[in-house]
Amino acid sequence: MKYTVALVEDEFHQQQTIKEMLSSFPEFQLVGIASSVEEGEALLQSAKPDLALLDVMLSSRTSFDMLGKMKQIPFDIIFTTSYDHFAVQAFRLSAIDYLMKPVARDDFAQALEKFKQQRVHQDKGANIQNLLSNLQLPEADAKTKIALPTANGFLFVSIKDVIRCESDNNYTTFHTNDKNKIIISKTMKDIELMLMGYHFFRVHNSHLINMECIKEYIKGEGGYVRMTDGSVIEVSRRRKDEFLQQLHKL
């Protein structure tokens, strides 16, 4: 199957690097290159690509300025960025792919492969709107939402409503304030990375908890926490000291 690709990048050497890497994947056809927000808008509207490779910073503006004007986003997006930590965190929470500059060839290949495997399941517009919303909020803001992949697309959940996450090998169950159980196909390590900086702590190999949803700490060898949903979670002995330090910071 063939896929069309549009590149929006303001640095010439980055344009050439990505163009050269893309030439190694014959199923991807580059249909145009733009160097600014204005050129990018025109290119995306005229070419209607399957995939857009977007640099975050475009001179004094950003590709978010461009996307925010669009009524529909019928293409998939992979961002290239050297943007700050919070923006990268927003990409993770919104289930948006990104590549850190300088773009590594192996990372580029993996991103294209992921695009091919997942594009039929993505709700592109909803993901972008979630990303734009998260970028406008201070880090760890209560309104920040995380995109949870489901069989039909994505479910967007406010981080403040997540009480705990429970691991079962390659699957993780999200337990929320409304007593929902949302099972997704991601490891606990993936979830821990996504929620870094949002007052979550991994008290046990199988449990990541929202520290702001702790109702009671029960002393013991490692101890236990009682959460606002009534669940009682064991604290690993080796994680106890770090857990207590984080608890005292709340």
C-alpha positions in Angstrom: 0.0 0.0 0.0 1.2 3.5 -0.9 1.1 6.5 1.5 1.5 10.2 0.7 3.6 12.3 3.0 3.8 16.1 3.5 6.8 17.6 5.3 6.6 21.0 7.2 10.1 21.9 8.4 11.8 25.3 8.3 15.4 24.1 8.5 16.9 23.2 5.1 19.3 20.6 6.4 16.5 18.9 8.4 14.4 18.9 5.2 17.2 17.1 3.3 17.8 14.6 6.2 14.2 13.6 6.5 13.8 13.5 2.7 16.8 11.2 2.4 15.6 8.9 5.2 12.1 8.8 3.7 13.6 7.6 0.3 14.5 4.3 2.0 10.8 3.5 2.4 9.3 3.1 -1.2 5.7 2.8 0.1 5.9 6.4 1.3 5.7 9.2 -1.3 6.8 12.7 -0.5 4.2 15.0 -2.1 5.6 18.4 -0.9 7.8 20.4 1.5 6.8 23.6 3.3 9.0 25.9 5.4 6.4 28.0 7.3 3.0 28.0 8.9 1.4 29.7 5.8 3.1 27.3 3.4 2.2 24.4 5.6 -1.5 25.3 5.6 -1.5 25.5 1.8 0.4 22.3 1.4 -1.8 20.3 3.8 -5.0 21.6 2.2 -4.0 21.0 -1.4 -2.0 17.7 -1.0 -4.4 16.0 1.5 -1.6 13.6 2.6 -2.0 10.4 4.6 0.8 11.5 6.9 2.2 14.9 7.9 5.7 15.3 9.4 5.6 18.5 11.3 8.3 20.5 13.0 7.0 22.0 16.2 8.8 25.3 15.9 8.4 27.1 12.6 10.4 30.3 12.9 8.6 32.4 15.5 5.4 30.4 15.3 4.5 26.7 15.8 2.7 24.0 14.0 0.1 24.1 16.7 -0.9 27.5 15.3 -1.5 25.9 12.0 -3.4 22.9 13.4 -5.6 25.0 15.6 -7.1 26.8 12.6 -8.2 23.5 10.9 -11.8 22.4 11.1 -10.8 18.8 10.2 -7.5 16.9 10.4 -7.9 14.0 8.1 -4.2 13.0 8.2 -1.9 11.3 10.7 0.8 13.4 12.3 4.4 12.7 13.5 6.0 15.7 15.1 9.7 16.4 15.1 10.8 18.5 18.0 13.5 19.7 20.4 10.7 21.2 22.5 10.6 21.4 26.3 9.6 18.6 28.7 6.0 19.7 29.1 5.3 19.7 25.4 6.8 16.2 25.1 4.6 15.1 28.1 1.6 16.6 26.3 2.4 14.4 23.2 2.5 11.3 25.4 -0.7 12.1 27.2 -2.5 12.8 23.9 -1.2 9.6 22.1 0.5 11.7 19.5 3.8 10.4 17.9 6.9 12.6 18.1 10.6 12.3 17.2 13.2 14.2 19.1 15.8 16.1 17.1 18.2 15.2 15.7 16.0 12.5 14.3 17.6 9.0 14.5 17.2 6.7 11.6 15.9 3.8 13.7 13.4 6.0 15.5 12.2 7.3 12.2 11.7 3.8 10.9 9.8 2.7 14.0 7.5 5.8 13.8 6.6 5.0 10.2 5.9 1.3 11.1 3.7 2.4 14.0 1.8 4.7 11.6 1.1 1.8 9.3 -0.1 -0.5 12.1 -2.3 2.0 14.0 -3.7 4.5 11.5 -7.0 2.8 11.0 -7.7 2.9 14.8 -6.9 6.6 15.4 -9.3 9.4 16.0 -7.0 12.0 14.6 -9.1 15.1 15.2 -9.8 14.2 18.8 -6.2 13.4 19.6 -5.0 16.8 18.2 -7.7 18.7 20.1 -6.6 16.9 23.3 -3.0 17.8 22.6 -3.8 21.5 21.9 -5.9 21.6 25.1 -3.1 20.1 27.2 -0.5 22.4 25.8 -2.5 25.4 27.0 -2.6 24.2 30.6 0.1 24.5 33.3 1.9 21.2 34.0 0.0 18.9 36.4 -3.2 21.0 35.9 -6.3 19.1 37.1 -8.0 19.5 33.7 -5.2 17.7 31.8 -6.5 14.7 29.9 -4.8 11.4 29.0 -5.8 9.5 25.8 -6.4 5.8 26.5 -6.5 3.6 23.4 -9.5 1.4 23.1 -10.7 -1.0 20.4 -12.8 1.8 18.8 -10.4 4.7 19.1 -9.5 6.7 22.2 -11.1 7.5 25.5 -10.1 10.8 27.0 -9.9 10.8 30.8 -9.0 13.7 33.2 -5.9 12.7 35.1 -7.4 14.0 38.3 -10.1 11.3 37.9 -7.6 8.4 37.8 -7.3 6.8 41.2 -4.9 4.0 40.4 -3.5 1.9 37.6 -3.1 -1.9 38.0 -0.8 -4.0 35.8 -1.4 -7.4 34.3 1.7 -8.1 32.1 1.2 -6.2 28.9 -2.1 -4.7 30.0 -3.0 -2.0 32.4 -6.4 -1.3 34.1 -7.3 2.3 34.9 -9.6 2.7 38.0 -11.4 6.0 37.9 -13.6 8.1 40.3 -16.8 7.0 38.5 -15.8 3.3 39.3 -15.0 2.6 35.6 -12.3 0.0 34.8 -10.6 0.9 31.5 -8.2 -1.8 30.2 -5.6 -0.8 27.7 -2.8 -2.6 25.9 0.2 -0.8 27.5 2.7 -1.9 30.1 2.9 -0.2 33.5 6.3 1.2 32.5 4.6 3.0 29.6 1.9 4.4 31.9 4.4 5.5 34.5 6.3 7.4 31.9 3.1 9.1 30.6 2.0 10.2 34.1 5.4 11.4 35.3 5.1 14.7 37.0 1.4 14.3 37.8 1.7 13.1 41.5 1.5 9.4 40.6 3.8 6.9 42.4 4.5 3.2 41.7 4.1 1.7 45.2 4.4 -1.9 43.9 5.3 -3.6 40.6 1.7 -4.0 39.9 0.3 -0.7 41.1 0.7 3.0 40.2 -1.4 5.2 42.5 -2.6 8.8 42.4 -1.0 10.3 45.6 -3.8 12.8 45.8 -6.4 10.0 46.1 -4.8 8.4 49.2 -7.3 8.3 52.1 -5.1 6.5 54.7 -1.6 5.1 55.1 -1.4 2.0 57.3 2.0 1.2 58.8 3.7 -2.1 58.3 6.8 -3.7 56.8 6.1 -1.7 53.7 2.7 -0.6 54.7 -0.6 -0.2 52.9 -2.6 2.6 51.4 -6.3 2.9 51.4 -7.6 4.8 48.3 -10.7 6.9 47.9 -12.4 4.1 46.0 -12.0 1.8 49.1 -9.2 -0.3 47.6 -6.2 -1.3 49.8 -2.9 -1.4 48.0 0.4 -2.9 49.4 3.4 -0.6 49.4 6.6 -2.5 48.5 9.2 -2.6 51.3 11.9 -1.3 48.9 9.7 1.6 47.8 8.5 2.6 51.3 11.1 5.3 52.0 10.7 7.0 48.7 6.9 6.7 49.0 6.9 8.4 52.5 9.1 11.2 51.2 6.6 11.8 48.3 3.7 11.6 50.8 5.2 14.3 53.0 5.5 16.6 50.0 1.8 16.7 49.4 
